[in-house]
Amino acid sequence: MRTTRLRIGLTAALAALALVACGGSPTATNGVPAAGGGAAAGQAEAVFAELTALKGQQRRDELVKRAKEEGQLALYTSMTSDVADAITKAFTDQFDIPISVYRAGSETVLQRVLQEQSAHFAGNDVVETNATELAALEREGYLAEYKGERRDLVPEAGRFPRWTATRFNLFSPGWNTGVIDSVGGPPKTWEDLADPRFDGKLSMELSDTDWYLTLYEYWKQQGKSDAEVDKLFADMAQGAQITKGHTVQVELMSAGQFAVAASAYTYIVERGKQDGAPIEYAPPVQPVIARPNGVALMKSATHPAAAMLFNDWILDEGQKVIADLHLTPSIIQGNDPLAGVQIIPVDVNKVLDENAEWSKKYEAVVSGGSPASN
């Protein structure tokens, strides 16, 4: 059995199989059936290949025509609710094609797809989620190839054989502007986070294994020994407040519970700033660590034209929607706010291949802190 499938609990898998056997979709939401109509099972890839041969406006016109004939799109995503609502509304407003949305945490989305695929149930046409989960689905062979002129504009770090980055989550320290001067000012380097001046004033996020791995490997490449890197992380965690979830972390930082969040998502800090919170991340500590979130077509899609239209759209008009939400789109249009900033991407395959090892190491690191009080 492949490693990704080991992540599915037996009870959950059996529940999904039972639902499918009874003829119902485990994931239908918003009053729109998650499957039905469109291409017959196994035909999606032939449709994708046919439509890929088209270019420019001819491709868009044909995709819209066929997607309207299919009548709907089934999307599984781990976008936050506000992002999912904005994306689906913009797509539906433009094309008048209803979207059935299943939204959950990235690991739950992965489990749902694996359960349904094991049961030969075509629940979704498109999946939009985190890099690690997309890489797992890619390895399982469930994702279809996608080609397009807009995909070619995505940076190499966001182009994978069977999925494409729609946006990047950027890790950088964030701080409370009303508190930071009392601890000597914001960090200028990642190493600064280990400074004793931040003892008791720093927060680390419980599940940031990908950030930890990437920074660890970067420091090693810069000539630090394992012992030196381990000490830096241990010093960070000494007295740190450990939070679960980046949104909660930024909310607590905004309230002044701690001065610095070690690995904040810059878009969450930016949103807080726009709402008047006393928080900042700029100038960002470099190198900024970037983890892609992306989109992929399902080989089993029953609405392949709608699926391909969505992929094309989210890499085109959808990029502005993403930018308007203060997220970092994979295709920069106009002035690049990160021009001149050193960015290093998360090694998605390394995270997937060595997840157990690095998760165990990071759990040991954060055990040196104490849970933040919400």
Disulfide bonds with the S-S distance in Angstrom:
none
